[in-house]
Amino acid sequence: MDRVKIAVLFGGISEEHHISVKSAQEIAKNLDLDKYEPFYIGITERGAWKLCDGPGPDWENGNCRPVVLSPDSSVQGLLVLESDRMGSRIRQGQYRTINLDLVFPVLHGKRGEDGVIQGLLELSGIPYVGCDVQSSVQCIDKSLTYTVARSAGIATPNFWFATPDLDPEQLPYPVFVKPARSGSSFGVSKVSDAAELREALETAGQYDSKVLIEEAVVGSEVGCAVLGNDVDLMTGELDRVALTHGFFKIHQEDSPETGSENATFVVPADISEESRALIQETAQAVYRALGCGGLARVDLFLTADGRAVLNEVNTLPGMTSYSRYPRMMAAAGVPLSEVIDRLVSVTLTGKLQ
């Protein structure tokens, strides 16, 4: 039986480039080579695409060849460009084609989760893991996420846009100021009063021209890993973010493998069965309302009075050895190798295994 030819995209130009490389390393460790024939495409921080031997820490200095994904759906594959001996100059008109069955974009943040890479993959005609263009656009932009979720009857924080006519004195402090379209905690600040607002807006503006101000929600942050399409969904065990101080800052630690600087994760979440069921049901409702497919991690707040309030949706969550999504799936008895199998099945057949 022929192996599934799968292209793993990793790296990228976002601030989460290095996290993406580590996610791809974990995917590579867990790919069943009896089932899959992998092709690793690393995207440098400057946006160059390279077909390489694997996503190792020093992948850019290995045996890499320039490559592009053909936007011509009649090709459905990669065009590997021929270069001179030093690899510094591409030879015009000389390339070979690698046909693909599937693309797995292991990319986070800008041009990974925002619909850009998904648009290219749609043009290519190759099936790909994860949310489509529309869902990716809605989930990366928190204002769109909240608007769609509210229309489906799901509670969200109150929010405002950072506009010139915004009156800082009218905000219900404390508030969070954050880039509206970002997959991480970079640029996020907690603001206690009007005097702190300007600096927080400037910080968020370094990461996105669209800045959001959210009313703080008092409650425990609980995550839910979701896998599948529409009615055929499964969830992993829930996790709870246990904070020691401040607010949860993911991907801002110097050594993320050692854990967050101010949080640990309780898996399974130490909440009541009633709350567990509420979080899982709400996460699936969010997933469906936003048109998610393949996978996503839905983060919610569980308030003291038992309400579930949406925090955010990550459409391509981290897959590193310390990431929340694979940890929650593993706690539910689904190791990463099986997560990959199920994602391939959902992408190619529309059904979970």
C-alpha positions in Angstrom: 0.0 0.0 0.0 1.4 3.4 -1.0 2.4 5.7 1.8 0.6 9.1 2.1 2.9 11.8 0.8 2.6 14.6 3.4 4.4 18.0 3.3 5.1 19.5 6.7 5.4 23.3 6.6 7.2 24.9 9.5 9.1 28.0 10.5 7.5 31.1 9.0 7.9 34.9 9.5 6.0 35.3 12.7 7.4 35.9 16.1 6.5 32.3 16.8 9.0 31.0 14.2 11.1 29.0 16.7 8.1 27.5 18.4 6.9 26.3 15.0 10.3 24.6 14.4 10.0 22.8 17.7 6.4 21.8 16.9 7.6 20.3 13.6 10.4 18.4 15.4 7.7 16.7 17.6 5.5 15.9 14.6 8.6 14.4 12.8 9.2 12.1 15.9 5.7 10.9 15.8 5.1 10.3 12.1 4.6 6.6 11.3 7.0 6.2 8.3 5.2 3.0 7.4 2.1 5.1 6.6 3.6 8.4 5.6 6.3 9.7 3.2 7.2 13.1 4.7 8.6 16.2 2.9 9.8 18.9 5.2 9.5 22.5 4.0 11.1 25.1 6.2 10.2 28.7 5.8 12.9 31.1 6.9 12.3 34.2 9.0 12.7 36.2 5.7 10.1 34.0 4.0 12.2 31.8 1.8 10.9 28.3 1.3 13.4 25.4 1.6 12.9 21.7 1.0 15.1 20.1 3.7 15.9 16.8 5.3 14.1 17.5 8.5 13.2 20.2 11.0 16.3 19.9 13.1 17.6 22.9 15.1 20.1 23.8 12.4 17.9 22.9 9.4 18.7 26.0 7.4 22.4 25.0 7.2 21.6 21.4 6.1 20.8 20.0 2.7 18.2 22.4 1.6 16.8 23.2 -1.9 14.6 26.1 -3.0 11.0 25.0 -3.4 7.6 26.5 -4.0 4.1 25.1 -3.7 2.5 25.3 -7.1 -0.7 27.4 -7.1 -1.8 25.5 -10.2 -4.2 22.9 -9.0 -3.4 20.6 -12.0 0.0 20.1 -10.5 -1.0 19.5 -6.9 2.5 19.4 -5.5 5.9 21.0 -5.0 8.2 22.5 -7.6 11.8 21.9 -6.4 14.0 24.5 -8.1 17.4 23.6 -9.4 20.3 25.8 -8.2 24.0 26.1 -8.9 26.5 24.2 -6.8 26.7 26.8 -4.1 22.9 27.0 -3.9 23.1 30.8 -4.4 21.5 31.1 -7.8 18.3 29.4 -9.1 18.6 28.1 -12.6 15.7 29.4 -14.7 13.2 26.9 -16.0 14.8 23.9 -14.3 12.8 22.2 -11.6 11.3 18.8 -10.7 7.8 18.1 -9.4 6.8 16.2 -6.2 3.1 15.3 -6.1 1.5 15.5 -2.7 -1.5 13.9 -1.0 -1.7 16.3 2.0 -0.1 19.4 3.5 0.3 19.8 7.3 1.0 23.4 8.0 2.7 23.4 11.4 2.8 27.2 11.5 1.7 29.6 14.2 0.7 33.3 14.1 1.2 35.6 11.2 0.9 33.8 7.8 0.3 30.6 9.6 -3.1 30.9 11.3 -4.5 34.0 9.7 -5.8 32.5 6.4 -2.8 33.5 4.2 -1.2 30.1 3.9 -4.7 28.5 3.7 -5.5 30.7 0.7 -2.3 29.4 -1.1 -3.2 25.8 -0.2 -6.7 26.3 -1.6 -5.2 27.5 -4.9 -2.9 24.5 -4.9 -5.9 22.1 -4.7 -4.0 19.9 -2.2 -6.0 18.8 1.0 -4.5 20.4 4.1 -4.8 19.9 7.8 -6.7 22.5 9.8 -9.2 25.3 9.4 -10.1 26.9 6.1 -9.5 30.5 5.0 -12.7 32.0 6.4 -12.4 30.2 9.8 -8.8 31.1 10.1 -9.5 34.8 9.5 -12.3 34.8 12.0 -10.3 33.0 14.7 -7.1 35.0 14.4 -9.0 38.3 14.8 -10.4 38.3 18.4 -13.0 41.0 17.5 -14.4 38.8 14.8 -14.1 35.7 17.0 -16.2 37.5 19.7 -18.7 38.9 17.3 -19.4 35.4 15.7 -19.5 33.7 19.1 -21.9 36.2 20.6 -24.2 35.7 17.6 -24.3 32.0 18.6 -25.2 32.9 22.2 -21.8 32.3 23.6 -20.5 34.7 26.3 -17.4 36.8 25.6 -15.6 39.6 27.3 -16.8 43.1 26.6 -14.3 44.8 24.2 -13.5 48.1 22.6 -11.3 49.1 19.7 -8.3 51.4 20.2 -9.5 54.5 18.2 -8.6 58.1 18.5 -11.9 59.0 20.1 -11.6 56.4 22.8 -12.0 57.9 26.3 -9.6 56.2 28.7 -11.6 57.4 31.7 -14.7 55.4 30.6 -13.0 52.0 30.6 -13.9 49.5 33.4 -10.4 48.8 34.7 -8.6 46.5 34.9 -8.5 45.8 31.2 -6.3 43.9 28.8 -4.8 45.6 25.8 -3.7 43.2 23.1 -3.0 42.9 19.3 -6.3 41.9 17.8 -4.7 39.5 15.4 -2.0 37.4 17.1 -1.7 33.8 18.2 0.5 34.4 21.3 0.9 36.7 24.3 3.4 39.0 22.6 2.3 42.6 23.0 -0.4 41.9 25.7 -0.6 44.1 28.8 -2.8 44.3 31.8 -3.8 47.9 32.5 -5.0 49.0 36.0 -5.8 52.6 35.3 -6.0 55.3 32.5 -2.4 56.4 33.2 -1.0 53.0 32.0 -3.1 52.9 28.9 -1.0 54.8 26.4 2.1 52.7 26.9 0.1 49.5 26.6 -1.4 50.7 23.3 2.0 51.4 22.0 3.3 48.0 23.0 0.4 46.2 21.3 0.7 48.4 18.2 4.2 47.0 17.6 2.6 43.7 16.7 -0.6 44.7 15.0 -2.2 47.9 13.6 -5.5 46.7 15.1 -5.5 46.9 18.9 -8.2 45.5 21.1 -9.1 46.4 24.7 -10.9 43.8 26.7 -12.6 43.9 30.0 -10.9 41.5 32.5 -12.9 38.4 33.2 -12.5 37.0 36.8 -12.3 33.2 36.6 -10.1 30.2 35.9 -8.7 29.8 32.4 -9.5 26.3 31.1 -8.4 24.9 27.7 -10.2 22.3 25.5 -8.5 20.5 22.6 -10.9 19.8 19.8 -10.4 17.5 16.8 -12.7 16.7 13.9 -15.2 18.3 11.5 -18.7 19.6 12.3 -20.7 16.9 13.9 -17.9 14.3 14.1 -15.9 15.9 17.0 -13.8 14.6 19.9 -12.2 16.5 22.7 -9.1 15.8 24.9 -9.0 16.2 28.6 -9.4 19.7 29.8 -6.5 21.6 31.4 -6.6 24.5 33.9 -4.0 27.2 34.0 -2.8 27.6 37.6 -1.2 31.0 38.0 1.3 32.0 40.7 1.1 35.8 39.8 0.1 38.2 37.0 -1.6 36.8 33.9 -0.7 33.9 31.7 2.1 34.7 29.2 2.6 31.9 26.7 5.7 31.9 24.5 7.3 34.7 26.4 9.6 32.6 28.6 13.3 32.4 27.9 13.2 28.6 28.1 9.6 27.5 27.4 10.6 23.8 27.6 11.0 24.3 31.4 7.5 25.6 31.7 5.8 29.0 32.0 7.4 31.6 34.2 4.1 32.2 36.1 1.9 29.2 35.5 1.5 25.4 35.6 -1.1 23.3 33.9 -3.4 20.9 35.8 -4.4 18.1 33.5 -7.1 16.9 33.8 -8.5 20.1 35.0 -9.5 20.0 38.7 -13.1 21.2 38.2 -16.4 19.6 38.8 -18.0 17.2 36.3 -20.8 19.7 35.7 -18.2 22.4 34.8 -16.2 19.9 32.7 -19.3 19.1 30.6 -20.1 22.9 30.3 -16.6 23.7 29.0 -16.6 20.8 26.5 -20.0 21.7 25.2 -19.2 25.4 24.9 -15.8 24.7 23.2 -17.6 22.5 20.6 -20.2 25.2 20.1 -17.5 27.8 19.5 -15.7 25.4 17.2 -18.8 24.9 15.1 -19.9 28.5 15.1 -16.5 29.7 13.8 -16.5 26.9 11.1 -13.4 25.3 12.5 -12.1 22.1 11.0 -9.3 19.6 11.7 -8.2 20.9 15.0 -8.2 23.9 17.4 -7.6 24.7 21.0 -10.5 26.6 22.5 -9.6 28.6 25.7 -12.4 29.7 28.0 -12.8 31.3 31.4 -14.8 29.4 34.1 -16.3 32.0 36.4 -17.1 31.5 40.1 -20.9 31.5 39.3 -20.4 28.6 36.8 -20.4 30.5 33.5 -18.2 29.7 30.5 -16.8 32.8 28.8 -14.7 32.6 25.6 -11.1 33.7 25.8 -9.6 32.8 22.4 -9.3 30.1 19.7 -6.0 28.8 18.4 -6.4 27.1 15.0 -2.9 25.7 14.8 -1.9 25.2 18.4 1.6 24.3 19.5 2.7 20.7 19.0 5.9 20.8 21.0 6.7 18.3 23.8 5.5 20.9 26.3 2.5 22.2 24.4 -1.0 22.1 25.8 -2.9 20.5 22.9 -1.0 17.3 22.6 -0.8 17.1 26.4 -4.6 17.2 26.7 -5.0 14.7 23.9 -2.5 12.3 25.6 -4.3 12.6 28.9 -7.4 11.4 27.0 -5.5 8.4 25.8 -4.7 9.7 22.3 -0.9 10.1 21.8 0.5 12.5 19.2 1.0 9.7 16.6 -2.7 8.9 16.8 -3.6 12.6 16.7 -1.7 12.8 13.4 -3.5 9.7 12.1 -6.9 11.2 13.0 -6.0 14.6 11.4 -5.0 12.9 8.2 -8.2 10.8 8.2 -10.4 13.9 8.9 -8.6 15.9 6.1 -8.8 13.1 3.5 -12.1 11.5 4.3 -14.0 14.0 6.5 -14.3 11.4 9.3 -12.4 10.5 12.4 -10.8 7.1 12.5 
